[in-house]
Amino acid sequence: MSSANPHTILVVEDDAIVRMLIVDVLEELEFKVLEAEGSEQALETLKDSNQHIDLMMTDVGLPIMDGRELAKEARVLRPALPILFASGYAESIDVPADMHVIGKPFSIDQLRDKVKGILE
């Protein structure tokens, strides 16, 4: 991955501290990161931005519209968008075959390996 052309990841997480930690880790790994604190903000970013987004990482347990509903709406706007769910209940979450999940809490190495695996 070249820092001249980093992948862009949209991080959707309603917990500000968790979001900040994820963003810090991804930026340290040389990804460009966009942040959204909830589904509505994420959908606005996907609709209104002509910014290329390589991956959307979303918490499953979001208020108003949960991560699965957000993923469905995001795919209407950007059909090929890879989606990574983060969940404290990863083993019990039912995700479509073309989407990914990582269990919370996760290590920096687990996050790096999961994201790189999806983007390669």
VENBELUR-V956587 format. One record per backbone hydrogen bond with DSSP energy under -0.5 kcal/mol. NH is the residue of the N-H (numbers start at 1). CO is the residue of the C=O. E is the energy in kcal/mol with one decimal. If there is no record, write none. Layout:
# VENBELUR-V956587
nh=NH co=CO e=E
nh=NH co=CO e=E
This chain:
# VENBELUR-V956587
nh=5 co=2 e=-1.1
nh=6 co=3 e=-0.6
nh=9 co=32 e=-2.8
nh=10 co=55 e=-2.7
nh=11 co=9 e=-0.7
nh=11 co=34 e=-3.0
nh=12 co=10 e=-0.6
nh=12 co=57 e=-3.2
nh=13 co=11 e=-0.6
nh=13 co=36 e=-2.0
nh=16 co=14 e=-0.8
nh=19 co=15 e=-2.9
nh=20 co=16 e=-2.4
nh=21 co=17 e=-2.2
nh=22 co=18 e=-2.5
nh=23 co=19 e=-2.8
nh=24 co=20 e=-2.7
nh=25 co=21 e=-2.3
nh=26 co=22 e=-2.7
nh=27 co=23 e=-2.8
nh=28 co=24 e=-2.2
nh=29 co=25 e=-1.5
nh=30 co=27 e=-1.8
nh=31 co=26 e=-2.5
nh=32 co=7 e=-2.9
nh=34 co=9 e=-2.7
nh=36 co=11 e=-2.3
nh=42 co=38 e=-2.1
nh=43 co=39 e=-2.8
nh=44 co=40 e=-2.2
nh=45 co=41 e=-2.2
nh=46 co=42 e=-2.4
nh=47 co=43 e=-2.6
nh=48 co=44 e=-3.3
nh=49 co=45 e=-1.5
nh=54 co=8 e=-2.4
nh=55 co=8 e=-1.2
nh=56 co=82 e=-2.4
nh=57 co=10 e=-2.9
nh=57 co=55 e=-0.5
nh=58 co=56 e=-0.6
nh=58 co=84 e=-2.5
nh=59 co=12 e=-2.3
nh=60 co=86 e=-1.7
nh=62 co=60 e=-1.7
nh=65 co=63 e=-2.4
nh=67 co=60 e=-2.8
nh=70 co=66 e=-2.6
nh=71 co=67 e=-2.5
nh=72 co=68 e=-1.9
nh=73 co=69 e=-2.2
nh=74 co=70 e=-3.1
nh=75 co=71 e=-2.2
nh=76 co=72 e=-1.0
nh=77 co=73 e=-1.6
nh=78 co=74 e=-3.0
nh=81 co=78 e=-2.0
nh=82 co=54 e=-0.6
nh=84 co=56 e=-2.8
nh=85 co=100 e=-3.1
nh=86 co=58 e=-2.6
nh=87 co=102 e=-2.1
nh=90 co=87 e=-0.8
nh=92 co=89 e=-1.6
nh=93 co=89 e=-0.8
nh=93 co=90 e=-0.7
nh=95 co=93 e=-0.8
nh=99 co=96 e=-2.0
nh=100 co=83 e=-2.6
nh=102 co=85 e=-2.7
nh=104 co=87 e=-2.8
nh=111 co=107 e=-2.4
nh=112 co=108 e=-2.8
nh=113 co=109 e=-2.8
nh=114 co=110 e=-2.4
nh=115 co=111 e=-2.7
nh=116 co=112 e=-2.8
nh=117 co=113 e=-2.2
nh=118 co=114 e=-1.9
nh=119 co=115 e=-2.3
nh=120 co=116 e=-1.6
